[in-house]
Amino acid sequence: MCQLSDHVLLSETETARVSKCKGCGQYVLVYNNLYMSFSREQMANFTKTLRDLKPEDFNKDHPSGQEHVLLRNCKAHLGVSFSRLQVDEVLEVIREASLFEEVFSILYDK
């Protein structure tokens, strides 16, 4: 696993951060207590999955009292639960990271 010192910070909020490793190109999304690492393609697929969610997908009861969507990873037997607000927060930090990555590319990749 890459060291965080090898990462370029692309976007950060109070609850989320997106960075990219200068060495291997992996993206890291940290949201609250979640740490997720993605290739470019995996990040695009994750983003598409979040964007494609419909209101009726938020149908899982959660201890917070809000209805959540459960995203599962069948290979790791792991699920991640998000409320609609949390999905919006994650999408916003990813959108901002994408914009900053494009800016960095224009400025520094010649």
C-alpha positions, 0 to 999 in steps of 0.5 A, spaced: 500 500 500 502 506 498 504 511 503 499 517 504 505 522 503 505 519 496 499 522 494 496 528 491 490 531 495 485 532 490 479 534 494 477 535 501 471 536 506 470 536 513 468 528 512 471 526 506 478 526 502 480 524 495 487 523 493 491 520 488 498 516 488 503 519 484 506 512 484 501 507 482 495 512 480 490 509 485 485 513 488 483 513 495 477 515 497 476 517 505 469 518 507 468 518 515 471 512 517 471 508 510 478 508 506 477 505 499 482 505 494 480 504 486 483 504 480 481 509 475 476 504 472 474 502 479 473 509 481 469 511 475 464 505 476 463 507 483 461 514 481 456 511 476 453 506 481 452 512 486 449 517 480 445 511 478 441 510 485 434 511 485 430 514 491 427 507 491 434 504 492 434 507 499 430 502 503 434 499 508 433 501 515 439 504 519 440 505 526 440 513 525 433 512 523 434 514 516 433 509 510 440 507 507 442 504 500 447 498 501 452 497 496 455 490 497 462 487 494 461 480 493 468 478 493 470 481 500 463 479 503 462 487 505 457 492 504 457 499 505 451 503 507 450 510 505 444 515 506 442 519 500 445 525 504 452 521 504 451 519 497 451 526 495 457 528 499 461 523 496 459 525 489 461 532 490 468 530 493 469 526 487 466 531 482 471 536 485 477 531 485 475 530 478 475 537 476 482 539 480 485 533 477 483 536 470 486 542 472 493 539 475 493 535 468 493 542 464 498 546 468 503 540 470 502 535 464 506 538 458 
